[in-house]
Amino acid sequence: MSESKTIDARNTFCPGPLMELITYMKQANVGDTLELLSTDQGSAADVPEWVNKVGHEIVSNEKRGDVWYITVRKTK
């Protein structure tokens, strides 16, 4: 059964949000979905770049107000 988790990394700065995502991703199971909340502008580019490099899947990447909501599915 896949799980969904929200990582609230608002008001932290690069590379903080990505480091938090990586930490949780290591603990997650294949199929789990993680939603990263970040106010760091760099996350919008850094997170998808890392996700593509390691082979996971970006489910969504959108900005609402000042917050980026980036959802990632662990694929391996």
HTML snippet that shows the backbone in 3Dmol.js (N, CA, C, O; Angstrom):
<script src="https://3Dmol.org/build/3Dmol-min.js"></script>
<div id="view" style="width:600px;height:400px;position:relative"></div>
<script>
const pdb = `
ATOM      1  N   MET A   1       0.853  -1.190   0.000  1.00  0.00           N
ATOM      2  CA  MET A   1       0.000   0.000   0.000  1.00  0.00           C
ATOM      3  C   MET A   1       0.890   1.242   0.000  1.00  0.00           C
ATOM      4  O   MET A   1       1.759   1.392   0.859  1.00  0.00           O
ATOM      5  N   SER A   2       0.670   2.110  -0.950  1.00  0.00           N
ATOM      6  CA  SER A   2       1.517   3.304  -1.028  1.00  0.00           C
ATOM      7  C   SER A   2       0.988   4.390  -0.092  1.00  0.00           C
ATOM      8  O   SER A   2      -0.211   4.501   0.164  1.00  0.00           O
ATOM      9  N   GLU A   3       1.911   5.165   0.393  1.00  0.00           N
ATOM     10  CA  GLU A   3       1.569   6.231   1.325  1.00  0.00           C
ATOM     11  C   GLU A   3       1.866   7.577   0.694  1.00  0.00           C
ATOM     12  O   GLU A   3       2.576   7.680  -0.306  1.00  0.00           O
ATOM     13  N   SER A   4       1.298   8.612   1.315  1.00  0.00           N
ATOM     14  CA  SER A   4       1.536   9.974   0.869  1.00  0.00           C
ATOM     15  C   SER A   4       1.994  10.777   2.079  1.00  0.00           C
ATOM     16  O   SER A   4       1.430  10.657   3.166  1.00  0.00           O
ATOM     17  N   LYS A   5       3.009  11.586   1.883  1.00  0.00           N
ATOM     18  CA  LYS A   5       3.542  12.375   2.987  1.00  0.00           C
ATOM     19  C   LYS A   5       3.810  13.786   2.511  1.00  0.00           C
ATOM     20  O   LYS A   5       4.252  13.997   1.382  1.00  0.00           O
ATOM     21  N   THR A   6       3.540  14.758   3.379  1.00  0.00           N
ATOM     22  CA  THR A   6       3.848  16.150   3.065  1.00  0.00           C
ATOM     23  C   THR A   6       5.061  16.574   3.872  1.00  0.00           C
ATOM     24  O   THR A   6       5.119  16.376   5.086  1.00  0.00           O
ATOM     25  N   ILE A   7       6.028  17.160   3.183  1.00  0.00           N
ATOM     26  CA  ILE A   7       7.239  17.668   3.816  1.00  0.00           C
ATOM     27  C   ILE A   7       7.153  19.192   3.772  1.00  0.00           C
ATOM     28  O   ILE A   7       7.216  19.796   2.701  1.00  0.00           O
ATOM     29  N   ASP A   8       7.012  19.796   4.933  1.00  0.00           N
ATOM     30  CA  ASP A   8       6.887  21.252   4.989  1.00  0.00           C
ATOM     31  C   ASP A   8       8.273  21.865   5.165  1.00  0.00           C
ATOM     32  O   ASP A   8       8.802  21.930   6.274  1.00  0.00           O
ATOM     33  N   ALA A   9       8.850  22.314   4.049  1.00  0.00           N
ATOM     34  CA  ALA A   9      10.179  22.923   4.080  1.00  0.00           C
ATOM     35  C   ALA A   9      10.080  24.418   3.792  1.00  0.00           C
ATOM     36  O   ALA A   9      11.036  25.031   3.317  1.00  0.00           O
ATOM     37  N   ARG A  10       8.908  25.005   4.086  1.00  0.00           N
ATOM     38  CA  ARG A  10       8.756  26.444   3.858  1.00  0.00           C
ATOM     39  C   ARG A  10       9.710  27.212   4.769  1.00  0.00           C
ATOM     40  O   ARG A  10      10.010  26.782   5.883  1.00  0.00           O
ATOM     41  N   ASN A  11      10.173  28.343   4.279  1.00  0.00           N
ATOM     42  CA  ASN A  11      11.077  29.226   5.017  1.00  0.00           C
ATOM     43  C   ASN A  11      12.435  28.595   5.324  1.00  0.00           C
ATOM     44  O   ASN A  11      13.131  29.028   6.242  1.00  0.00           O
ATOM     45  N   THR A  12      12.812  27.567   4.552  1.00  0.00           N
ATOM     46  CA  THR A  12      14.187  27.070   4.594  1.00  0.00           C
ATOM     47  C   THR A  12      14.788  27.364   3.225  1.00  0.00           C
ATOM     48  O   THR A  12      14.064  27.549   2.247  1.00  0.00           O
ATOM     49  N   PHE A  13      16.098  27.404   3.165  1.00  0.00           N
ATOM     50  CA  PHE A  13      16.752  27.830   1.935  1.00  0.00           C
ATOM     51  C   PHE A  13      17.618  26.727   1.348  1.00  0.00           C
ATOM     52  O   PHE A  13      18.074  25.824   2.049  1.00  0.00           O
ATOM     53  N   CYS A  14      17.826  26.826   0.065  1.00  0.00           N
ATOM     54  CA  CYS A  14      18.593  25.867  -0.700  1.00  0.00           C
ATOM     55  C   CYS A  14      19.927  25.581   0.003  1.00  0.00           C
ATOM     56  O   CYS A  14      20.597  26.530   0.411  1.00  0.00           O
ATOM     57  N   PRO A  15      20.334  24.337   0.159  1.00  0.00           N
ATOM     58  CA  PRO A  15      19.670  23.141  -0.381  1.00  0.00           C
ATOM     59  C   PRO A  15      18.732  22.457   0.607  1.00  0.00           C
ATOM     60  O   PRO A  15      18.413  21.280   0.433  1.00  0.00           O
ATOM     61  N   GLY A  16      18.286  23.163   1.632  1.00  0.00           N
ATOM     62  CA  GLY A  16      17.447  22.578   2.677  1.00  0.00           C
ATOM     63  C   GLY A  16      16.251  21.782   2.194  1.00  0.00           C
ATOM     64  O   GLY A  16      16.115  20.615   2.563  1.00  0.00           O
ATOM     65  N   PRO A  17      15.358  22.379   1.364  1.00  0.00           N
ATOM     66  CA  PRO A  17      14.183  21.627   0.913  1.00  0.00           C
ATOM     67  C   PRO A  17      14.545  20.336   0.181  1.00  0.00           C
ATOM     68  O   PRO A  17      13.921  19.298   0.402  1.00  0.00           O
ATOM     69  N   LEU A  18      15.548  20.402  -0.688  1.00  0.00           N
ATOM     70  CA  LEU A  18      15.955  19.206  -1.430  1.00  0.00           C
ATOM     71  C   LEU A  18      16.549  18.164  -0.487  1.00  0.00           C
ATOM     72  O   LEU A  18      16.280  16.972  -0.639  1.00  0.00           O
ATOM     73  N   MET A  19      17.345  18.593   0.475  1.00  0.00           N
ATOM     74  CA  MET A  19      17.941  17.657   1.439  1.00  0.00           C
ATOM     75  C   MET A  19      16.848  16.956   2.249  1.00  0.00           C
ATOM     76  O   MET A  19      16.932  15.756   2.512  1.00  0.00           O
ATOM     77  N   GLU A  20      15.829  17.712   2.638  1.00  0.00           N
ATOM     78  CA  GLU A  20      14.712  17.101   3.379  1.00  0.00           C
ATOM     79  C   GLU A  20      13.996  16.076   2.514  1.00  0.00           C
ATOM     80  O   GLU A  20      13.654  14.989   2.982  1.00  0.00           O
ATOM     81  N   LEU A  21      13.769  16.423   1.249  1.00  0.00           N
ATOM     82  CA  LEU A  21      13.103  15.496   0.343  1.00  0.00           C
ATOM     83  C   LEU A  21      13.927  14.215   0.199  1.00  0.00           C
ATOM     84  O   LEU A  21      13.376  13.116   0.257  1.00  0.00           O
ATOM     85  N   ILE A  22      15.233  14.350   0.014  1.00  0.00           N
ATOM     86  CA  ILE A  22      16.110  13.184  -0.146  1.00  0.00           C
ATOM     87  C   ILE A  22      16.049  12.298   1.104  1.00  0.00           C
ATOM     88  O   ILE A  22      15.977  11.074   0.995  1.00  0.00           O
ATOM     89  N   THR A  23      16.077  12.916   2.284  1.00  0.00           N
ATOM     90  CA  THR A  23      16.004  12.157   3.538  1.00  0.00           C
ATOM     91  C   THR A  23      14.730  11.331   3.595  1.00  0.00           C
ATOM     92  O   THR A  23      14.773  10.137   3.894  1.00  0.00           O
ATOM     93  N   TYR A  24      13.596  11.961   3.308  1.00  0.00           N
ATOM     94  CA  TYR A  24      12.321  11.248   3.357  1.00  0.00           C
ATOM     95  C   TYR A  24      12.209  10.219   2.232  1.00  0.00           C
ATOM     96  O   TYR A  24      11.608   9.159   2.411  1.00  0.00           O
ATOM     97  N   MET A  25      12.786  10.534   1.083  1.00  0.00           N
ATOM     98  CA  MET A  25      12.727   9.616  -0.056  1.00  0.00           C
ATOM     99  C   MET A  25      13.451   8.303   0.275  1.00  0.00           C
ATOM    100  O   MET A  25      13.019   7.227  -0.139  1.00  0.00           O
ATOM    101  N   LYS A  26      14.550   8.401   1.022  1.00  0.00           N
ATOM    102  CA  LYS A  26      15.299   7.200   1.408  1.00  0.00           C
ATOM    103  C   LYS A  26      14.467   6.300   2.316  1.00  0.00           C
ATOM    104  O   LYS A  26      14.641   5.081   2.311  1.00  0.00           O
ATOM    105  N   GLN A  27      13.563   6.895   3.095  1.00  0.00           N
ATOM    106  CA  GLN A  27      12.732   6.135   4.027  1.00  0.00           C
ATOM    107  C   GLN A  27      11.446   5.635   3.372  1.00  0.00           C
ATOM    108  O   GLN A  27      10.785   4.739   3.897  1.00  0.00           O
ATOM    109  N   ALA A  28      11.098   6.210   2.239  1.00  0.00           N
ATOM    110  CA  ALA A  28       9.833   5.878   1.575  1.00  0.00           C
ATOM    111  C   ALA A  28       9.933   4.543   0.842  1.00  0.00           C
ATOM    112  O   ALA A  28      11.026   4.066   0.535  1.00  0.00           O
ATOM    113  N   ASN A  29       8.784   3.958   0.572  1.00  0.00           N
ATOM    114  CA  ASN A  29       8.713   2.730  -0.213  1.00  0.00           C
ATOM    115  C   ASN A  29       8.384   3.067  -1.656  1.00  0.00           C
ATOM    116  O   ASN A  29       7.829   4.129  -1.939  1.00  0.00           O
ATOM    117  N   VAL A  30       8.723   2.165  -2.570  1.00  0.00           N
ATOM    118  CA  VAL A  30       8.394   2.364  -3.982  1.00  0.00           C
ATOM    119  C   VAL A  30       6.882   2.549  -4.101  1.00  0.00           C
ATOM    120  O   VAL A  30       6.105   1.784  -3.530  1.00  0.00           O
ATOM    121  N   GLY A  31       6.477   3.573  -4.849  1.00  0.00           N
ATOM    122  CA  GLY A  31       5.063   3.871  -5.031  1.00  0.00           C
ATOM    123  C   GLY A  31       4.561   4.973  -4.115  1.00  0.00           C
ATOM    124  O   GLY A  31       3.504   5.554  -4.361  1.00  0.00           O
ATOM    125  N   ASP A  32       5.318   5.267  -3.052  1.00  0.00           N
ATOM    126  CA  ASP A  32       4.915   6.341  -2.139  1.00  0.00           C
ATOM    127  C   ASP A  32       5.015   7.691  -2.842  1.00  0.00           C
ATOM    128  O   ASP A  32       5.825   7.878  -3.750  1.00  0.00           O
ATOM    129  N   THR A  33       4.180   8.620  -2.406  1.00  0.00           N
ATOM    130  CA  THR A  33       4.176   9.974  -2.959  1.00  0.00           C
ATOM    131  C   THR A  33       4.559  10.953  -1.860  1.00  0.00           C
ATOM    132  O   THR A  33       4.027  10.898  -0.752  1.00  0.00           O
ATOM    133  N   LEU A  34       5.478  11.843  -2.174  1.00  0.00           N
ATOM    134  CA  LEU A  34       5.910  12.874  -1.238  1.00  0.00           C
ATOM    135  C   LEU A  34       5.589  14.231  -1.837  1.00  0.00           C
ATOM    136  O   LEU A  34       5.897  14.494  -2.999  1.00  0.00           O
ATOM    137  N   GLU A  35       4.964  15.099  -1.035  1.00  0.00           N
ATOM    138  CA  GLU A  35       4.684  16.463  -1.485  1.00  0.00           C
ATOM    139  C   GLU A  35       5.583  17.403  -0.700  1.00  0.00           C
ATOM    140  O   GLU A  35       5.527  17.457   0.529  1.00  0.00           O
ATOM    141  N   LEU A  36       6.403  18.134  -1.418  1.00  0.00           N
ATOM    142  CA  LEU A  36       7.317  19.092  -0.801  1.00  0.00           C
ATOM    143  C   LEU A  36       6.711  20.487  -0.897  1.00  0.00           C
ATOM    144  O   LEU A  36       6.332  20.936  -1.979  1.00  0.00           O
ATOM    145  N   LEU A  37       6.624  21.171   0.246  1.00  0.00           N
ATOM    146  CA  LEU A  37       6.187  22.563   0.266  1.00  0.00           C
ATOM    147  C   LEU A  37       7.431  23.417   0.471  1.00  0.00           C
ATOM    148  O   LEU A  37       8.150  23.243   1.456  1.00  0.00           O
ATOM    149  N   SER A  38       7.684  24.324  -0.439  1.00  0.00           N
ATOM    150  CA  SER A  38       8.900  25.122  -0.356  1.00  0.00           C
ATOM    151  C   SER A  38       8.646  26.560  -0.790  1.00  0.00           C
ATOM    152  O   SER A  38       7.923  26.812  -1.754  1.00  0.00           O
ATOM    153  N   THR A  39       9.248  27.495  -0.066  1.00  0.00           N
ATOM    154  CA  THR A  39       9.191  28.898  -0.467  1.00  0.00           C
ATOM    155  C   THR A  39      10.496  29.309  -1.144  1.00  0.00           C
ATOM    156  O   THR A  39      10.661  30.465  -1.534  1.00  0.00           O
ATOM    157  N   ASP A  40      11.428  28.354  -1.283  1.00  0.00           N
ATOM    158  CA  ASP A  40      12.715  28.646  -1.923  1.00  0.00           C
ATOM    159  C   ASP A  40      12.575  28.533  -3.444  1.00  0.00           C
ATOM    160  O   ASP A  40      12.260  27.463  -3.966  1.00  0.00           O
ATOM    161  N   GLN A  41      12.809  29.625  -4.137  1.00  0.00           N
ATOM    162  CA  GLN A  41      12.643  29.682  -5.592  1.00  0.00           C
ATOM    163  C   GLN A  41      13.449  28.594  -6.298  1.00  0.00           C
ATOM    164  O   GLN A  41      13.009  28.041  -7.306  1.00  0.00           O
ATOM    165  N   GLY A  42      14.632  28.290  -5.761  1.00  0.00           N
ATOM    166  CA  GLY A  42      15.501  27.295  -6.385  1.00  0.00           C
ATOM    167  C   GLY A  42      14.906  25.902  -6.426  1.00  0.00           C
ATOM    168  O   GLY A  42      15.259  25.097  -7.287  1.00  0.00           O
ATOM    169  N   SER A  43      14.004  25.612  -5.499  1.00  0.00           N
ATOM    170  CA  SER A  43      13.408  24.271  -5.438  1.00  0.00           C
ATOM    171  C   SER A  43      12.664  23.906  -6.724  1.00  0.00           C
ATOM    172  O   SER A  43      12.634  22.739  -7.116  1.00  0.00           O
ATOM    173  N   ALA A  44      12.073  24.890  -7.370  1.00  0.00           N
ATOM    174  CA  ALA A  44      11.287  24.640  -8.578  1.00  0.00           C
ATOM    175  C   ALA A  44      12.138  24.010  -9.675  1.00  0.00           C
ATOM    176  O   ALA A  44      11.628  23.245 -10.495  1.00  0.00           O
ATOM    177  N   ALA A  45      13.430  24.326  -9.695  1.00  0.00           N
ATOM    178  CA  ALA A  45      14.336  23.752 -10.690  1.00  0.00           C
ATOM    179  C   ALA A  45      15.170  22.619 -10.104  1.00  0.00           C
ATOM    180  O   ALA A  45      15.381  21.598 -10.758  1.00  0.00           O
ATOM    181  N   ASP A  46      15.649  22.799  -8.861  1.00  0.00           N
ATOM    182  CA  ASP A  46      16.549  21.813  -8.244  1.00  0.00           C
ATOM    183  C   ASP A  46      15.879  20.469  -8.024  1.00  0.00           C
ATOM    184  O   ASP A  46      16.466  19.425  -8.311  1.00  0.00           O
ATOM    185  N   VAL A  47      14.654  20.489  -7.517  1.00  0.00           N
ATOM    186  CA  VAL A  47      13.973  19.236  -7.184  1.00  0.00           C
ATOM    187  C   VAL A  47      13.704  18.401  -8.441  1.00  0.00           C
ATOM    188  O   VAL A  47      14.060  17.223  -8.462  1.00  0.00           O
ATOM    189  N   PRO A  48      13.082  18.971  -9.502  1.00  0.00           N
ATOM    190  CA  PRO A  48      12.872  18.155 -10.709  1.00  0.00           C
ATOM    191  C   PRO A  48      14.185  17.646 -11.302  1.00  0.00           C
ATOM    192  O   PRO A  48      14.240  16.529 -11.817  1.00  0.00           O
ATOM    193  N   GLU A  49      15.240  18.456 -11.235  1.00  0.00           N
ATOM    194  CA  GLU A  49      16.543  18.041 -11.762  1.00  0.00           C
ATOM    195  C   GLU A  49      17.045  16.808 -11.013  1.00  0.00           C
ATOM    196  O   GLU A  49      17.504  15.848 -11.632  1.00  0.00           O
ATOM    197  N   TRP A  50      16.959  16.836  -9.677  1.00  0.00           N
ATOM    198  CA  TRP A  50      17.393  15.695  -8.871  1.00  0.00           C
ATOM    199  C   TRP A  50      16.506  14.481  -9.136  1.00  0.00           C
ATOM    200  O   TRP A  50      17.006  13.368  -9.303  1.00  0.00           O
ATOM    201  N   VAL A  51      15.188  14.695  -9.174  1.00  0.00           N
ATOM    202  CA  VAL A  51      14.244  13.594  -9.389  1.00  0.00           C
ATOM    203  C   VAL A  51      14.532  12.889 -10.714  1.00  0.00           C
ATOM    204  O   VAL A  51      14.543  11.659 -10.774  1.00  0.00           O
ATOM    205  N   ASN A  52      14.766  13.662 -11.770  1.00  0.00           N
ATOM    206  CA  ASN A  52      15.064  13.074 -13.075  1.00  0.00           C
ATOM    207  C   ASN A  52      16.402  12.341 -13.058  1.00  0.00           C
ATOM    208  O   ASN A  52      16.547  11.287 -13.677  1.00  0.00           O
ATOM    209  N   LYS A  53      17.370  12.898 -12.352  1.00  0.00           N
ATOM    210  CA  LYS A  53      18.701  12.300 -12.290  1.00  0.00           C
ATOM    211  C   LYS A  53      18.665  10.932 -11.614  1.00  0.00           C
ATOM    212  O   LYS A  53      19.326   9.995 -12.062  1.00  0.00           O
ATOM    213  N   VAL A  54      17.894  10.822 -10.541  1.00  0.00           N
ATOM    214  CA  VAL A  54      17.855   9.554  -9.795  1.00  0.00           C
ATOM    215  C   VAL A  54      16.754   8.612 -10.293  1.00  0.00           C
ATOM    216  O   VAL A  54      16.718   7.444  -9.906  1.00  0.00           O
ATOM    217  N   GLY A  55      15.865   9.110 -11.141  1.00  0.00           N
ATOM    218  CA  GLY A  55      14.902   8.231 -11.784  1.00  0.00           C
ATOM    219  C   GLY A  55      13.557   8.085 -11.101  1.00  0.00           C
ATOM    220  O   GLY A  55      12.873   7.081 -11.302  1.00  0.00           O
ATOM    221  N   HIS A  56      13.160   9.066 -10.296  1.00  0.00           N
ATOM    222  CA  HIS A  56      11.814   9.041  -9.730  1.00  0.00           C
ATOM    223  C   HIS A  56      10.895   9.824 -10.672  1.00  0.00           C
ATOM    224  O   HIS A  56      11.293  10.159 -11.788  1.00  0.00           O
ATOM    225  N   GLU A  57       9.685  10.114 -10.232  1.00  0.00           N
ATOM    226  CA  GLU A  57       8.702  10.737 -11.121  1.00  0.00           C
ATOM    227  C   GLU A  57       8.113  11.995 -10.491  1.00  0.00           C
ATOM    228  O   GLU A  57       7.658  11.975  -9.347  1.00  0.00           O
ATOM    229  N   ILE A  58       8.126  13.095 -11.253  1.00  0.00           N
ATOM    230  CA  ILE A  58       7.454  14.324 -10.812  1.00  0.00           C
ATOM    231  C   ILE A  58       5.973  14.171 -11.147  1.00  0.00           C
ATOM    232  O   ILE A  58       5.607  13.994 -12.309  1.00  0.00           O
ATOM    233  N   VAL A  59       5.127  14.240 -10.126  1.00  0.00           N
ATOM    234  CA  VAL A  59       3.687  14.128 -10.337  1.00  0.00           C
ATOM    235  C   VAL A  59       3.122  15.509 -10.651  1.00  0.00           C
ATOM    236  O   VAL A  59       2.320  15.664 -11.572  1.00  0.00           O
ATOM    237  N   SER A  60       3.546  16.515  -9.878  1.00  0.00           N
ATOM    238  CA  SER A  60       3.114  17.887 -10.141  1.00  0.00           C
ATOM    239  C   SER A  60       4.137  18.858  -9.565  1.00  0.00           C
ATOM    240  O   SER A  60       4.883  18.529  -8.643  1.00  0.00           O
ATOM    241  N   ASN A  61       4.153  20.055 -10.128  1.00  0.00           N
ATOM    242  CA  ASN A  61       5.080  21.096  -9.709  1.00  0.00           C
ATOM    243  C   ASN A  61       4.371  22.420  -9.966  1.00  0.00           C
ATOM    244  O   ASN A  61       4.372  22.925 -11.089  1.00  0.00           O
ATOM    245  N   GLU A  62       3.770  22.975  -8.929  1.00  0.00           N
ATOM    246  CA  GLU A  62       3.033  24.215  -9.147  1.00  0.00           C
ATOM    247  C   GLU A  62       3.262  25.202  -8.020  1.00  0.00           C
ATOM    248  O   GLU A  62       3.546  24.832  -6.881  1.00  0.00           O
ATOM    249  N   LYS A  63       3.131  26.464  -8.374  1.00  0.00           N
ATOM    250  CA  LYS A  63       3.301  27.536  -7.396  1.00  0.00           C
ATOM    251  C   LYS A  63       1.927  28.090  -7.062  1.00  0.00           C
ATOM    252  O   LYS A  63       1.161  28.468  -7.950  1.00  0.00           O
ATOM    253  N   ARG A  64       1.622  28.134  -5.759  1.00  0.00           N
ATOM    254  CA  ARG A  64       0.374  28.748  -5.284  1.00  0.00           C
ATOM    255  C   ARG A  64       0.777  29.826  -4.302  1.00  0.00           C
ATOM    256  O   ARG A  64       1.296  29.534  -3.224  1.00  0.00           O
ATOM    257  N   GLY A  65       0.538  31.069  -4.673  1.00  0.00           N
ATOM    258  CA  GLY A  65       0.996  32.176  -3.837  1.00  0.00           C
ATOM    259  C   GLY A  65       2.520  32.188  -3.826  1.00  0.00           C
ATOM    260  O   GLY A  65       3.148  32.238  -4.883  1.00  0.00           O
ATOM    261  N   ASP A  66       3.115  32.144  -2.644  1.00  0.00           N
ATOM    262  CA  ASP A  66       4.572  32.157  -2.526  1.00  0.00           C
ATOM    263  C   ASP A  66       5.150  30.767  -2.311  1.00  0.00           C
ATOM    264  O   ASP A  66       6.350  30.619  -2.079  1.00  0.00           O
ATOM    265  N   VAL A  67       4.301  29.749  -2.388  1.00  0.00           N
ATOM    266  CA  VAL A  67       4.741  28.397  -2.042  1.00  0.00           C
ATOM    267  C   VAL A  67       4.718  27.481  -3.262  1.00  0.00           C
ATOM    268  O   VAL A  67       3.737  27.431  -4.005  1.00  0.00           O
ATOM    269  N   TRP A  68       5.831  26.751  -3.451  1.00  0.00           N
ATOM    270  CA  TRP A  68       5.889  25.712  -4.475  1.00  0.00           C
ATOM    271  C   TRP A  68       5.378  24.419  -3.862  1.00  0.00           C
ATOM    272  O   TRP A  68       5.780  24.045  -2.760  1.00  0.00           O
ATOM    273  N   TYR A  69       4.492  23.738  -4.577  1.00  0.00           N
ATOM    274  CA  TYR A  69       3.990  22.421  -4.180  1.00  0.00           C
ATOM    275  C   TYR A  69       4.534  21.431  -5.212  1.00  0.00           C
ATOM    276  O   TYR A  69       4.086  21.406  -6.358  1.00  0.00           O
ATOM    277  N   ILE A  70       5.490  20.632  -4.797  1.00  0.00           N
ATOM    278  CA  ILE A  70       6.149  19.707  -5.715  1.00  0.00           C
ATOM    279  C   ILE A  70       5.876  18.286  -5.221  1.00  0.00           C
ATOM    280  O   ILE A  70       6.289  17.907  -4.125  1.00  0.00           O
ATOM    281  N   THR A  71       5.184  17.517  -6.035  1.00  0.00           N
ATOM    282  CA  THR A  71       4.825  16.157  -5.652  1.00  0.00           C
ATOM    283  C   THR A  71       5.674  15.167  -6.449  1.00  0.00           C
ATOM    284  O   THR A  71       5.772  15.252  -7.673  1.00  0.00           O
ATOM    285  N   VAL A  72       6.287  14.225  -5.721  1.00  0.00           N
ATOM    286  CA  VAL A  72       7.213  13.261  -6.310  1.00  0.00           C
ATOM    287  C   VAL A  72       6.774  11.853  -5.940  1.00  0.00           C
ATOM    288  O   VAL A  72       6.396  11.598  -4.797  1.00  0.00           O
ATOM    289  N   ARG A  73       6.824  10.940  -6.902  1.00  0.00           N
ATOM    290  CA  ARG A  73       6.530   9.523  -6.623  1.00  0.00           C
ATOM    291  C   ARG A  73       7.829   8.736  -6.690  1.00  0.00           C
ATOM    292  O   ARG A  73       8.599   8.860  -7.643  1.00  0.00           O
ATOM    293  N   LYS A  74       8.059   7.927  -5.666  1.00  0.00           N
ATOM    294  CA  LYS A  74       9.248   7.065  -5.642  1.00  0.00           C
ATOM    295  C   LYS A  74       9.001   5.884  -6.571  1.00  0.00           C
ATOM    296  O   LYS A  74       8.023   5.154  -6.405  1.00  0.00           O
ATOM    297  N   THR A  75       9.882   5.695  -7.546  1.00  0.00           N
ATOM    298  CA  THR A  75       9.658   4.660  -8.555  1.00  0.00           C
ATOM    299  C   THR A  75      10.631   3.489  -8.457  1.00  0.00           C
ATOM    300  O   THR A  75      10.482   2.495  -9.167  1.00  0.00           O
ATOM    301  N   LYS A  76      11.630   3.604  -7.573  1.00  0.00           N
ATOM    302  CA  LYS A  76      12.567   2.472  -7.435  1.00  0.00           C
ATOM    303  C   LYS A  76      13.195   2.450  -6.075  1.00  0.00           C
ATOM    304  O   LYS A  76      14.006   1.570  -5.784  1.00  0.00           O
TER     305      LYS A  76
END
`;
const viewer = $3Dmol.createViewer("view");
viewer.addModel(pdb, "pdb");
viewer.setStyle({}, {cartoon: {color: "spectrum"}});
viewer.zoomTo();
viewer.render();
</script>
